[in-house]
Amino acid sequence: MENINITSAQYNVDTNGNNCSISIVLEGDSPTTKRCVPLAPGNRHYDEIQRQVAAGTLTIQDAD
């Protein structure tokens, strides 16, 4: 698996207030450049987020 260096992650919510995706910033990206990752196992970014959360190296912030 390629090395995906995620510097921040935050949940996005739908109109009902349910988590629907995760906005991430990758190392080297501008802090204003967010990538939206679906909550879909098998998606390489989602799987990497889950791996880093399990390893204790990344925390997903609650939605604003």
PQR file of N, CA, C, O and H, with PARSE charges and radii, in Angstrom:
ATOM      1  N   MET A   1       0.851  -1.186   0.000 -0.4000 1.5000
ATOM      2  CA  MET A   1       0.000   0.000   0.000 -0.0000 2.0000
ATOM      3  C   MET A   1       0.888   1.238   0.000  0.5500 1.7000
ATOM      4  O   MET A   1       1.916   1.282   0.675 -0.5500 1.4000
ATOM      5  N   GLU A   2       0.474   2.237  -0.766 -0.4000 1.5000
ATOM      6  CA  GLU A   2       1.237   3.482  -0.791 -0.0000 2.0000
ATOM      7  C   GLU A   2       1.115   4.193   0.546  0.5500 1.7000
ATOM      8  O   GLU A   2       0.147   3.993   1.279 -0.5500 1.4000
ATOM      9  H   GLU A   2      -0.361   2.201  -1.314  0.4000 1.0000
ATOM     10  N   ASN A   3       2.090   5.016   0.855 -0.4000 1.5000
ATOM     11  CA  ASN A   3       2.077   5.774   2.096 -0.0000 2.0000
ATOM     12  C   ASN A   3       1.202   7.008   1.912  0.5500 1.7000
ATOM     13  O   ASN A   3       1.518   7.881   1.104 -0.5500 1.4000
ATOM     14  H   ASN A   3       2.876   5.179   0.259  0.4000 1.0000
ATOM     15  N   ILE A   4       0.104   7.080   2.658 -0.4000 1.5000
ATOM     16  CA  ILE A   4      -0.800   8.225   2.616 -0.0000 2.0000
ATOM     17  C   ILE A   4      -0.621   8.964   3.935  0.5500 1.7000
ATOM     18  O   ILE A   4      -1.005   8.457   4.989 -0.5500 1.4000
ATOM     19  H   ILE A   4      -0.153   6.370   3.314  0.4000 1.0000
ATOM     20  N   ASN A   5      -0.040  10.157   3.882 -0.4000 1.5000
ATOM     21  CA  ASN A   5       0.252  10.929   5.079 -0.0000 2.0000
ATOM     22  C   ASN A   5      -0.863  11.935   5.332  0.5500 1.7000
ATOM     23  O   ASN A   5      -0.884  13.007   4.727 -0.5500 1.4000
ATOM     24  H   ASN A   5       0.272  10.568   3.026  0.4000 1.0000
ATOM     25  N   ILE A   6      -1.777  11.598   6.210 -0.4000 1.5000
ATOM     26  CA  ILE A   6      -2.940  12.432   6.520 -0.0000 2.0000
ATOM     27  C   ILE A   6      -2.589  13.322   7.703  0.5500 1.7000
ATOM     28  O   ILE A   6      -2.203  12.831   8.764 -0.5500 1.4000
ATOM     29  H   ILE A   6      -1.761  10.727   6.701  0.4000 1.0000
ATOM     30  N   THR A   7      -2.724  14.642   7.517 -0.4000 1.5000
ATOM     31  CA  THR A   7      -2.369  15.575   8.599 -0.0000 2.0000
ATOM     32  C   THR A   7      -3.572  15.974   9.441  0.5500 1.7000
ATOM     33  O   THR A   7      -3.409  16.372  10.594 -0.5500 1.4000
ATOM     34  H   THR A   7      -3.037  15.041   6.656  0.4000 1.0000
ATOM     35  N   SER A   8      -4.789  15.874   8.882 -0.4000 1.5000
ATOM     36  CA  SER A   8      -5.987  16.136   9.678 -0.0000 2.0000
ATOM     37  C   SER A   8      -7.180  15.450   9.042  0.5500 1.7000
ATOM     38  O   SER A   8      -7.209  15.195   7.838 -0.5500 1.4000
ATOM     39  H   SER A   8      -4.922  15.551   7.945  0.4000 1.0000
ATOM     40  N   ALA A   9      -8.169  15.156   9.888 -0.4000 1.5000
ATOM     41  CA  ALA A   9      -9.388  14.495   9.430 -0.0000 2.0000
ATOM     42  C   ALA A   9     -10.560  15.000  10.260  0.5500 1.7000
ATOM     43  O   ALA A   9     -10.452  15.176  11.474 -0.5500 1.4000
ATOM     44  H   ALA A   9      -8.145  15.363  10.866  0.4000 1.0000
ATOM     45  N   GLN A  10     -11.689  15.233   9.577 -0.4000 1.5000
ATOM     46  CA  GLN A  10     -12.883  15.713  10.269 -0.0000 2.0000
ATOM     47  C   GLN A  10     -14.119  15.157   9.578  0.5500 1.7000
ATOM     48  O   GLN A  10     -14.222  15.155   8.352 -0.5500 1.4000
ATOM     49  H   GLN A  10     -11.776  15.090   8.591  0.4000 1.0000
ATOM     50  N   TYR A  11     -15.062  14.681  10.402 -0.4000 1.5000
ATOM     51  CA  TYR A  11     -16.310  14.172   9.848 -0.0000 2.0000
ATOM     52  C   TYR A  11     -17.120  15.291   9.197  0.5500 1.7000
ATOM     53  O   TYR A  11     -17.065  16.443   9.628 -0.5500 1.4000
ATOM     54  H   TYR A  11     -14.979  14.682  11.398  0.4000 1.0000
ATOM     55  N   ASN A  12     -17.866  14.941   8.162 -0.4000 1.5000
ATOM     56  CA  ASN A  12     -18.886  15.789   7.554 -0.0000 2.0000
ATOM     57  C   ASN A  12     -20.225  15.132   7.852  0.5500 1.7000
ATOM     58  O   ASN A  12     -20.314  13.907   7.927 -0.5500 1.4000
ATOM     59  H   ASN A  12     -17.910  14.005   7.811  0.4000 1.0000
ATOM     60  N   VAL A  13     -21.259  15.935   8.022 -0.4000 1.5000
ATOM     61  CA  VAL A  13     -22.580  15.382   8.316 -0.0000 2.0000
ATOM     62  C   VAL A  13     -23.564  15.722   7.207  0.5500 1.7000
ATOM     63  O   VAL A  13     -23.410  16.711   6.491 -0.5500 1.4000
ATOM     64  H   VAL A  13     -21.187  16.930   7.961  0.4000 1.0000
ATOM     65  N   ASP A  14     -24.585  14.869   7.087 -0.4000 1.5000
ATOM     66  CA  ASP A  14     -25.653  15.130   6.126 -0.0000 2.0000
ATOM     67  C   ASP A  14     -26.704  16.028   6.772  0.5500 1.7000
ATOM     68  O   ASP A  14     -26.519  16.487   7.899 -0.5500 1.4000
ATOM     69  H   ASP A  14     -24.710  14.065   7.669  0.4000 1.0000
ATOM     70  N   THR A  15     -27.800  16.279   6.069 -0.4000 1.5000
ATOM     71  CA  THR A  15     -28.828  17.200   6.576 -0.0000 2.0000
ATOM     72  C   THR A  15     -29.532  16.675   7.825  0.5500 1.7000
ATOM     73  O   THR A  15     -30.196  17.436   8.529 -0.5500 1.4000
ATOM     74  H   THR A  15     -27.950  15.906   5.153  0.4000 1.0000
ATOM     75  N   ASN A  16     -29.388  15.372   8.103 -0.4000 1.5000
ATOM     76  CA  ASN A  16     -29.980  14.793   9.312 -0.0000 2.0000
ATOM     77  C   ASN A  16     -28.993  14.740  10.476  0.5500 1.7000
ATOM     78  O   ASN A  16     -29.328  14.257  11.557 -0.5500 1.4000
ATOM     79  H   ASN A  16     -28.849  14.755   7.531  0.4000 1.0000
ATOM     80  N   GLY A  17     -27.763  15.243  10.250 -0.4000 1.5000
ATOM     81  CA  GLY A  17     -26.759  15.249  11.306 -0.0000 2.0000
ATOM     82  C   GLY A  17     -25.969  13.967  11.432  0.5500 1.7000
ATOM     83  O   GLY A  17     -25.242  13.787  12.409 -0.5500 1.4000
ATOM     84  H   GLY A  17     -27.491  15.635   9.371  0.4000 1.0000
ATOM     85  N   ASN A  18     -26.095  13.058  10.454 -0.4000 1.5000
ATOM     86  CA  ASN A  18     -25.360  11.796  10.488 -0.0000 2.0000
ATOM     87  C   ASN A  18     -24.020  11.944   9.763  0.5500 1.7000
ATOM     88  O   ASN A  18     -23.936  12.615   8.734 -0.5500 1.4000
ATOM     89  H   ASN A  18     -26.686  13.204   9.661  0.4000 1.0000
ATOM     90  N   ASN A  19     -22.980  11.316  10.304 -0.4000 1.5000
ATOM     91  CA  ASN A  19     -21.688  11.320   9.612 -0.0000 2.0000
ATOM     92  C   ASN A  19     -21.868  10.692   8.238  0.5500 1.7000
ATOM     93  O   ASN A  19     -22.443   9.611   8.109 -0.5500 1.4000
ATOM     94  H   ASN A  19     -23.048  10.771  11.139  0.4000 1.0000
ATOM     95  N   CYS A  20     -21.369  11.383   7.205 -0.4000 1.5000
ATOM     96  CA  CYS A  20     -21.553  10.869   5.843 -0.0000 2.0000
ATOM     97  C   CYS A  20     -20.242  10.775   5.068  0.5500 1.7000
ATOM     98  O   CYS A  20     -20.176  10.078   4.055 -0.5500 1.4000
ATOM     99  H   CYS A  20     -20.902  12.261   7.309  0.4000 1.0000
ATOM    100  N   SER A  21     -19.202  11.462   5.525 -0.4000 1.5000
ATOM    101  CA  SER A  21     -17.897  11.413   4.869 -0.0000 2.0000
ATOM    102  C   SER A  21     -16.870  12.028   5.819  0.5500 1.7000
ATOM    103  O   SER A  21     -17.210  12.521   6.895 -0.5500 1.4000
ATOM    104  H   SER A  21     -19.255  12.028   6.348  0.4000 1.0000
ATOM    105  N   ILE A  22     -15.607  11.987   5.392 -0.4000 1.5000
ATOM    106  CA  ILE A  22     -14.519  12.558   6.184 -0.0000 2.0000
ATOM    107  C   ILE A  22     -13.714  13.488   5.289  0.5500 1.7000
ATOM    108  O   ILE A  22     -13.266  13.093   4.213 -0.5500 1.4000
ATOM    109  H   ILE A  22     -15.331  11.587   4.518  0.4000 1.0000
ATOM    110  N   SER A  23     -13.532  14.724   5.740 -0.4000 1.5000
ATOM    111  CA  SER A  23     -12.647  15.647   5.029 -0.0000 2.0000
ATOM    112  C   SER A  23     -11.242  15.440   5.568  0.5500 1.7000
ATOM    113  O   SER A  23     -11.027  15.419   6.780 -0.5500 1.4000
ATOM    114  H   SER A  23     -13.896  15.045   6.614  0.4000 1.0000
ATOM    115  N   ILE A  24     -10.281  15.288   4.653 -0.4000 1.5000
ATOM    116  CA  ILE A  24      -8.895  15.098   5.073 -0.0000 2.0000
ATOM    117  C   ILE A  24      -7.998  16.114   4.383  0.5500 1.7000
ATOM    118  O   ILE A  24      -8.315  16.628   3.311 -0.5500 1.4000
ATOM    119  H   ILE A  24     -10.455  15.306   3.669  0.4000 1.0000
ATOM    120  N   VAL A  25      -6.880  16.385   5.023 -0.4000 1.5000
ATOM    121  CA  VAL A  25      -5.806  17.172   4.417 -0.0000 2.0000
ATOM    122  C   VAL A  25      -4.589  16.265   4.407  0.5500 1.7000
ATOM    123  O   VAL A  25      -4.232  15.685   5.433 -0.5500 1.4000
ATOM    124  H   VAL A  25      -6.622  15.967   5.894  0.4000 1.0000
ATOM    125  N   LEU A  26      -3.952  16.142   3.252 -0.4000 1.5000
ATOM    126  CA  LEU A  26      -2.756  15.317   3.120 -0.0000 2.0000
ATOM    127  C   LEU A  26      -1.516  16.173   3.284  0.5500 1.7000
ATOM    128  O   LEU A  26      -1.534  17.364   2.971 -0.5500 1.4000
ATOM    129  H   LEU A  26      -4.241  16.613   2.419  0.4000 1.0000
ATOM    130  N   GLU A  27      -0.437  15.576   3.771 -0.4000 1.5000
ATOM    131  CA  GLU A  27       0.825  16.295   3.918 -0.0000 2.0000
ATOM    132  C   GLU A  27       1.201  16.919   2.577  0.5500 1.7000
ATOM    133  O   GLU A  27       1.135  16.265   1.536 -0.5500 1.4000
ATOM    134  H   GLU A  27      -0.422  14.609   4.025  0.4000 1.0000
ATOM    135  N   GLY A  28       1.594  18.187   2.616 -0.4000 1.5000
ATOM    136  CA  GLY A  28       1.973  18.899   1.401 -0.0000 2.0000
ATOM    137  C   GLY A  28       0.822  19.674   0.795  0.5500 1.7000
ATOM    138  O   GLY A  28       1.049  20.576  -0.012 -0.5500 1.4000
ATOM    139  H   GLY A  28       1.647  18.718   3.462  0.4000 1.0000
ATOM    140  N   ASP A  29      -0.431  19.342   1.169 -0.4000 1.5000
ATOM    141  CA  ASP A  29      -1.579  20.106   0.688 -0.0000 2.0000
ATOM    142  C   ASP A  29      -1.693  21.410   1.468  0.5500 1.7000
ATOM    143  O   ASP A  29      -1.229  21.510   2.604 -0.5500 1.4000
ATOM    144  H   ASP A  29      -0.616  18.609   1.824  0.4000 1.0000
ATOM    145  N   SER A  30      -2.303  22.389   0.857 -0.4000 1.5000
ATOM    146  CA  SER A  30      -2.654  23.616   1.561 -0.0000 2.0000
ATOM    147  C   SER A  30      -3.695  23.260   2.616  0.5500 1.7000
ATOM    148  O   SER A  30      -4.545  22.407   2.361 -0.5500 1.4000
ATOM    149  H   SER A  30      -2.680  22.308  -0.065  0.4000 1.0000
ATOM    150  N   PRO A  31      -3.657  23.882   3.792 -0.5600 1.5000
ATOM    151  CA  PRO A  31      -4.676  23.581   4.818  0.2800 2.0000
ATOM    152  C   PRO A  31      -6.100  23.825   4.328  0.5500 1.7000
ATOM    153  O   PRO A  31      -7.053  23.282   4.888 -0.5500 1.4000
ATOM    154  N   THR A  32      -6.247  24.641   3.285 -0.4000 1.5000
ATOM    155  CA  THR A  32      -7.588  24.894   2.761 -0.0000 2.0000
ATOM    156  C   THR A  32      -7.989  23.884   1.691  0.5500 1.7000
ATOM    157  O   THR A  32      -9.130  23.898   1.229 -0.5500 1.4000
ATOM    158  H   THR A  32      -5.474  25.082   2.831  0.4000 1.0000
ATOM    159  N   THR A  33      -7.065  23.004   1.288 -0.4000 1.5000
ATOM    160  CA  THR A  33      -7.380  21.976   0.298 -0.0000 2.0000
ATOM    161  C   THR A  33      -7.788  20.710   1.028  0.5500 1.7000
ATOM    162  O   THR A  33      -6.942  19.966   1.527 -0.5500 1.4000
ATOM    163  H   THR A  33      -6.138  22.993   1.663  0.4000 1.0000
ATOM    164  N   LYS A  34      -9.095  20.470   1.087 -0.4000 1.5000
ATOM    165  CA  LYS A  34      -9.607  19.281   1.756 -0.0000 2.0000
ATOM    166  C   LYS A  34     -10.090  18.294   0.709  0.5500 1.7000
ATOM    167  O   LYS A  34     -10.660  18.670  -0.315 -0.5500 1.4000
ATOM    168  H   LYS A  34      -9.781  21.074   0.682  0.4000 1.0000
ATOM    169  N   ARG A  35      -9.851  17.042   0.987 -0.4000 1.5000
ATOM    170  CA  ARG A  35     -10.338  15.968   0.127 -0.0000 2.0000
ATOM    171  C   ARG A  35     -11.452  15.255   0.886  0.5500 1.7000
ATOM    172  O   ARG A  35     -11.340  15.013   2.088 -0.5500 1.4000
ATOM    173  H   ARG A  35      -9.388  16.736   1.819  0.4000 1.0000
ATOM    174  N   CYS A  36     -12.503  14.929   0.190 -0.4000 1.5000
ATOM    175  CA  CYS A  36     -13.656  14.287   0.814 -0.0000 2.0000
ATOM    176  C   CYS A  36     -13.590  12.781   0.581  0.5500 1.7000
ATOM    177  O   CYS A  36     -13.510  12.320  -0.558 -0.5500 1.4000
ATOM    178  H   CYS A  36     -12.594  15.125  -0.786  0.4000 1.0000
ATOM    179  N   VAL A  37     -13.625  12.026   1.671 -0.4000 1.5000
ATOM    180  CA  VAL A  37     -13.510  10.568   1.608 -0.0000 2.0000
ATOM    181  C   VAL A  37     -14.828   9.950   2.065  0.5500 1.7000
ATOM    182  O   VAL A  37     -15.295  10.248   3.165 -0.5500 1.4000
ATOM    183  H   VAL A  37     -13.690  12.401   2.596  0.4000 1.0000
ATOM    184  N   PRO A  38     -15.435   9.096   1.245 -0.5600 1.5000
ATOM    185  CA  PRO A  38     -16.684   8.440   1.662  0.2800 2.0000
ATOM    186  C   PRO A  38     -16.417   7.429   2.779  0.5500 1.7000
ATOM    187  O   PRO A  38     -15.311   6.904   2.907 -0.5500 1.4000
ATOM    188  N   LEU A  39     -17.435   7.172   3.570 -0.4000 1.5000
ATOM    189  CA  LEU A  39     -17.338   6.162   4.629 -0.0000 2.0000
ATOM    190  C   LEU A  39     -17.581   4.800   3.986  0.5500 1.7000
ATOM    191  O   LEU A  39     -18.639   4.193   4.158 -0.5500 1.4000
ATOM    192  H   LEU A  39     -18.333   7.599   3.465  0.4000 1.0000
ATOM    193  N   ALA A  40     -16.584   4.336   3.246 -0.4000 1.5000
ATOM    194  CA  ALA A  40     -16.747   3.122   2.446 -0.0000 2.0000
ATOM    195  C   ALA A  40     -15.539   2.209   2.598  0.5500 1.7000
ATOM    196  O   ALA A  40     -14.494   2.459   1.998 -0.5500 1.4000
ATOM    197  H   ALA A  40     -15.725   4.829   3.107  0.4000 1.0000
ATOM    198  N   PRO A  41     -15.673   1.148   3.398 -0.5600 1.5000
ATOM    199  CA  PRO A  41     -14.587   0.177   3.468  0.2800 2.0000
ATOM    200  C   PRO A  41     -14.218  -0.286   2.061  0.5500 1.7000
ATOM    201  O   PRO A  41     -15.087  -0.511   1.219 -0.5500 1.4000
ATOM    202  N   GLY A  42     -12.930  -0.421   1.824 -0.4000 1.5000
ATOM    203  CA  GLY A  42     -12.434  -0.766   0.498 -0.0000 2.0000
ATOM    204  C   GLY A  42     -11.905   0.455  -0.240  0.5500 1.7000
ATOM    205  O   GLY A  42     -11.095   0.321  -1.157 -0.5500 1.4000
ATOM    206  H   GLY A  42     -12.224  -0.238   2.508  0.4000 1.0000
ATOM    207  N   ASN A  43     -12.357   1.653   0.152 -0.4000 1.5000
ATOM    208  CA  ASN A  43     -11.794   2.885  -0.396 -0.0000 2.0000
ATOM    209  C   ASN A  43     -10.418   3.055   0.227  0.5500 1.7000
ATOM    210  O   ASN A  43     -10.292   3.025   1.451 -0.5500 1.4000
ATOM    211  H   ASN A  43     -13.014   1.762   0.898  0.4000 1.0000
ATOM    212  N   ARG A  44      -9.382   3.233  -0.590 -0.4000 1.5000
ATOM    213  CA  ARG A  44      -8.010   3.230  -0.055 -0.0000 2.0000
ATOM    214  C   ARG A  44      -7.777   4.328   0.971  0.5500 1.7000
ATOM    215  O   ARG A  44      -7.044   4.110   1.936 -0.5500 1.4000
ATOM    216  H   ARG A  44      -9.485   3.257  -1.584  0.4000 1.0000
ATOM    217  N   HIS A  45      -8.377   5.504   0.794 -0.4000 1.5000
ATOM    218  CA  HIS A  45      -8.191   6.571   1.779 -0.0000 2.0000
ATOM    219  C   HIS A  45      -8.948   6.255   3.079  0.5500 1.7000
ATOM    220  O   HIS A  45      -8.426   6.471   4.173 -0.5500 1.4000
ATOM    221  H   HIS A  45      -8.972   5.681   0.010  0.4000 1.0000
ATOM    222  N   TYR A  46     -10.168   5.747   2.954 -0.4000 1.5000
ATOM    223  CA  TYR A  46     -10.939   5.384   4.144 -0.0000 2.0000
ATOM    224  C   TYR A  46     -10.223   4.292   4.930  0.5500 1.7000
ATOM    225  O   TYR A  46     -10.113   4.375   6.154 -0.5500 1.4000
ATOM    226  H   TYR A  46     -10.592   5.572   2.065  0.4000 1.0000
ATOM    227  N   ASP A  47      -9.738   3.276   4.234 -0.4000 1.5000
ATOM    228  CA  ASP A  47      -9.029   2.193   4.906 -0.0000 2.0000
ATOM    229  C   ASP A  47      -7.776   2.708   5.609  0.5500 1.7000
ATOM    230  O   ASP A  47      -7.456   2.252   6.706 -0.5500 1.4000
ATOM    231  H   ASP A  47      -9.828   3.209   3.240  0.4000 1.0000
ATOM    232  N   GLU A  48      -7.070   3.644   4.999 -0.4000 1.5000
ATOM    233  CA  GLU A  48      -5.875   4.208   5.625 -0.0000 2.0000
ATOM    234  C   GLU A  48      -6.245   5.048   6.841  0.5500 1.7000
ATOM    235  O   GLU A  48      -5.549   5.002   7.855 -0.5500 1.4000
ATOM    236  H   GLU A  48      -7.330   4.015   4.108  0.4000 1.0000
ATOM    237  N   ILE A  49      -7.320   5.809   6.758 -0.4000 1.5000
ATOM    238  CA  ILE A  49      -7.789   6.575   7.923 -0.0000 2.0000
ATOM    239  C   ILE A  49      -8.050   5.612   9.072  0.5500 1.7000
ATOM    240  O   ILE A  49      -7.595   5.851  10.191 -0.5500 1.4000
ATOM    241  H   ILE A  49      -7.886   5.847   5.934  0.4000 1.0000
ATOM    242  N   GLN A  50      -8.774   4.530   8.815 -0.4000 1.5000
ATOM    243  CA  GLN A  50      -9.093   3.560   9.860 -0.0000 2.0000
ATOM    244  C   GLN A  50      -7.835   2.911  10.433  0.5500 1.7000
ATOM    245  O   GLN A  50      -7.754   2.677  11.639 -0.5500 1.4000
ATOM    246  H   GLN A  50      -9.144   4.336   7.907  0.4000 1.0000
ATOM    247  N   ARG A  51      -6.855   2.621   9.579 -0.4000 1.5000
ATOM    248  CA  ARG A  51      -5.596   2.037  10.045 -0.0000 2.0000
ATOM    249  C   ARG A  51      -4.885   3.000  10.989  0.5500 1.7000
ATOM    250  O   ARG A  51      -4.401   2.592  12.045 -0.5500 1.4000
ATOM    251  H   ARG A  51      -6.921   2.811   8.599  0.4000 1.0000
ATOM    252  N   GLN A  52      -4.821   4.293  10.609 -0.4000 1.5000
ATOM    253  CA  GLN A  52      -4.130   5.281  11.432 -0.0000 2.0000
ATOM    254  C   GLN A  52      -4.878   5.546  12.738  0.5500 1.7000
ATOM    255  O   GLN A  52      -4.248   5.750  13.775 -0.5500 1.4000
ATOM    256  H   GLN A  52      -5.214   4.624   9.751  0.4000 1.0000
ATOM    257  N   VAL A  53      -6.208   5.547  12.704 -0.4000 1.5000
ATOM    258  CA  VAL A  53      -6.991   5.709  13.934 -0.0000 2.0000
ATOM    259  C   VAL A  53      -6.716   4.535  14.876  0.5500 1.7000
ATOM    260  O   VAL A  53      -6.503   4.737  16.072 -0.5500 1.4000
ATOM    261  H   VAL A  53      -6.720   5.381  11.861  0.4000 1.0000
ATOM    262  N   ALA A  54      -6.719   3.320  14.347 -0.4000 1.5000
ATOM    263  CA  ALA A  54      -6.457   2.127  15.170 -0.0000 2.0000
ATOM    264  C   ALA A  54      -5.046   2.149  15.754  0.5500 1.7000
ATOM    265  O   ALA A  54      -4.822   1.667  16.865 -0.5500 1.4000
ATOM    266  H   ALA A  54      -6.892   3.156  13.376  0.4000 1.0000
ATOM    267  N   ALA A  55      -4.097   2.709  15.004 -0.4000 1.5000
ATOM    268  CA  ALA A  55      -2.713   2.795  15.467 -0.0000 2.0000
ATOM    269  C   ALA A  55      -2.508   3.945  16.462  0.5500 1.7000
ATOM    270  O   ALA A  55      -1.458   4.043  17.097 -0.5500 1.4000
ATOM    271  H   ALA A  55      -4.279   3.101  14.102  0.4000 1.0000
ATOM    272  N   GLY A  56      -3.520   4.814  16.593 -0.4000 1.5000
ATOM    273  CA  GLY A  56      -3.410   5.939  17.523 -0.0000 2.0000
ATOM    274  C   GLY A  56      -2.645   7.125  16.969  0.5500 1.7000
ATOM    275  O   GLY A  56      -2.242   8.004  17.731 -0.5500 1.4000
ATOM    276  H   GLY A  56      -4.374   4.735  16.078  0.4000 1.0000
ATOM    277  N   THR A  57      -2.436   7.169  15.662 -0.4000 1.5000
ATOM    278  CA  THR A  57      -1.669   8.255  15.060 -0.0000 2.0000
ATOM    279  C   THR A  57      -2.553   9.317  14.414  0.5500 1.7000
ATOM    280  O   THR A  57      -2.056  10.341  13.947 -0.5500 1.4000
ATOM    281  H   THR A  57      -2.764   6.455  15.044  0.4000 1.0000
ATOM    282  N   LEU A  58      -3.877   9.074  14.386 -0.4000 1.5000
ATOM    283  CA  LEU A  58      -4.807  10.031  13.773 -0.0000 2.0000
ATOM    284  C   LEU A  58      -6.100  10.005  14.576  0.5500 1.7000
ATOM    285  O   LEU A  58      -6.568   8.946  14.994 -0.5500 1.4000
ATOM    286  H   LEU A  58      -4.281   8.241  14.766  0.4000 1.0000
ATOM    287  N   THR A  59      -6.666  11.190  14.783 -0.4000 1.5000
ATOM    288  CA  THR A  59      -7.967  11.325  15.418 -0.0000 2.0000
ATOM    289  C   THR A  59      -8.885  12.043  14.440  0.5500 1.7000
ATOM    290  O   THR A  59      -8.505  13.053  13.849 -0.5500 1.4000
ATOM    291  H   THR A  59      -6.285  12.050  14.443  0.4000 1.0000
ATOM    292  N   ILE A  60     -10.091  11.520  14.271 -0.4000 1.5000
ATOM    293  CA  ILE A  60     -11.074  12.176  13.408 -0.0000 2.0000
ATOM    294  C   ILE A  60     -11.859  13.146  14.282  0.5500 1.7000
ATOM    295  O   ILE A  60     -12.500  12.745  15.254 -0.5500 1.4000
ATOM    296  H   ILE A  60     -10.400  10.699  14.751  0.4000 1.0000
ATOM    297  N   GLN A  61     -11.802  14.415  13.929 -0.4000 1.5000
ATOM    298  CA  GLN A  61     -12.522  15.444  14.683 -0.0000 2.0000
ATOM    299  C   GLN A  61     -14.010  15.376  14.363  0.5500 1.7000
ATOM    300  O   GLN A  61     -14.403  14.984  13.264 -0.5500 1.4000
ATOM    301  H   GLN A  61     -11.282  14.741  13.139  0.4000 1.0000
ATOM    302  N   ASP A  62     -14.833  15.762  15.339 -0.4000 1.5000
ATOM    303  CA  ASP A  62     -16.269  15.839  15.108 -0.0000 2.0000
ATOM    304  C   ASP A  62     -16.569  16.930  14.091  0.5500 1.7000
ATOM    305  O   ASP A  62     -15.772  17.851  13.916 -0.5500 1.4000
ATOM    306  H   ASP A  62     -14.514  16.080  16.232  0.4000 1.0000
ATOM    307  N   ALA A  63     -17.706  16.833  13.423 -0.4000 1.5000
ATOM    308  CA  ALA A  63     -18.134  17.851  12.467 -0.0000 2.0000
ATOM    309  C   ALA A  63     -18.394  19.169  13.195  0.5500 1.7000
ATOM    310  O   ALA A  63     -18.747  19.188  14.374 -0.5500 1.4000
ATOM    311  H   ALA A  63     -18.354  16.084  13.565  0.4000 1.0000
ATOM    312  N   ASP A  64     -18.215  20.254  12.474 -0.4000 1.5000
ATOM    313  CA  ASP A  64     -18.501  21.586  13.048 -0.0000 2.0000
ATOM    314  C   ASP A  64     -19.983  21.782  13.222  0.5500 1.7000
ATOM    315  O   ASP A  64     -20.415  22.836  13.689 -0.5500 1.4000
ATOM    316  H   ASP A  64     -17.929  20.239  11.516  0.4000 1.0000
TER
END
